[in-house]
Each structure stands twice: as structure tokens, then as C-alpha cells.
Amino acid sequence: MNKNELVSAVADKAGLTKVDAARAVDAVFDAVTEALAKKDEVRLVGFGTFLVSHREASEGRHPRTGALLKIPASYQPKFRAGKGLKDAVN
């Protein structure tokens, strides 16, 4: 499912126009992005948790040349599925 299909599904389920559903979907994405940018968690009970984890700096190897590379420390967005989502999938 891509974003347009998600907007259509939200519009159908919520009885909204596609324009209003697109605004709602964009607002949810923006809110989650802003929270993660502040290193906050977003917990959606029954669905899952969006969180940020810190990845330490490390060394790797270039796959073609084998040369050592320094991989800088970074923050990575993560998603942990909740029980309700896991149960729905299984």
C-alpha cells in the first residue's frame, strides 16, 4: 500500500473527502516526525511504538575494495509492533 492508497482507505473508512483524508494523513506523519526529531517516543496502544535509538560510531569495510571506513554515530528511527497489530497479522 502506498500513500495514495492509504489516503483512499482513510477517506472511505472515516467518511472524509480525499483532500481531507490527505491532510489528516500528512498531519499524522508530521506529528510523528516532529516527535521523533525531539527524540520522543510515539506510543499508539494496540498498534505499536515509534522510537529513536542511538547507533554508536563503528568501523566497517568497503565491500569492493576492503578499505576501512569510519561509520559515524547516528540516530535511527525504529518501530516496535504492538500486540494488537501482531495479533491482526498472525
C-alpha positions in Angstrom: 0.0 0.0 0.0 1.4 3.4 -1.0 0.4 6.8 0.4 -2.3 7.4 -2.1 -3.9 4.1 -1.3 -3.7 4.9 2.4 -5.4 8.2 1.8 -8.2 6.5 -0.1 -8.6 3.9 2.6 -8.8 6.6 5.3 -11.3 8.6 3.3 -13.5 5.5 2.8 -13.3 4.4 6.5 -13.8 7.9 8.0 -16.3 9.2 5.5 -14.0 12.1 4.5 -13.1 13.6 1.2 -9.7 12.5 -0.2 -8.4 16.1 0.3 -9.4 16.0 4.0 -8.0 12.5 4.4 -4.7 13.5 2.8 -4.5 16.4 5.2 -5.1 14.1 8.1 -2.6 11.5 7.0 0.0 14.3 6.4 -0.7 15.7 9.9 -0.1 12.3 11.5 3.1 11.8 9.6 4.3 15.3 10.5 3.4 14.8 14.2 5.3 11.5 14.4 8.3 13.1 12.6 8.4 16.1 14.9 8.2 13.9 18.0 11.0 11.6 16.8 13.1 14.6 15.8 12.9 15.7 19.5 13.9 12.1 20.5 10.4 11.4 21.9 8.5 8.2 21.6 5.1 7.9 20.0 3.1 5.1 21.6 -0.1 4.0 19.9 -1.7 1.5 22.2 -2.6 -1.7 20.3 -0.7 -0.6 17.2 2.9 0.0 18.1 5.6 2.4 19.2 7.8 4.7 17.1 11.1 5.5 18.9 14.6 6.7 18.2 17.7 4.7 19.0 21.3 5.8 19.1 23.8 3.9 17.0 27.4 4.2 18.1 30.2 5.0 15.7 31.8 2.0 14.3 34.2 0.8 11.6 33.2 -1.0 8.5 34.8 -2.2 5.3 34.1 -1.0 1.7 32.6 -4.1 0.1 34.5 -3.7 -3.2 38.0 -2.6 -2.0 38.0 -3.9 1.6 39.3 -0.5 2.8 38.3 0.5 6.3 35.6 3.1 6.7 34.5 5.1 9.7 30.8 5.0 10.2 29.7 8.0 12.3 27.3 7.8 15.2 23.7 8.4 14.3 20.1 8.3 15.5 17.8 5.8 13.8 14.0 5.7 13.8 12.6 2.4 14.9 9.1 0.8 15.1 8.0 -1.9 17.5 4.8 -3.5 16.7 2.2 -3.7 19.5 0.2 -6.8 20.5 -2.9 -5.8 18.6 -1.0 -5.4 15.3 0.9 -8.6 15.8 -2.4 -10.5 16.5 -4.0 -9.0 13.4 -1.1 -10.1 11.2 -1.0 -13.6 12.6 
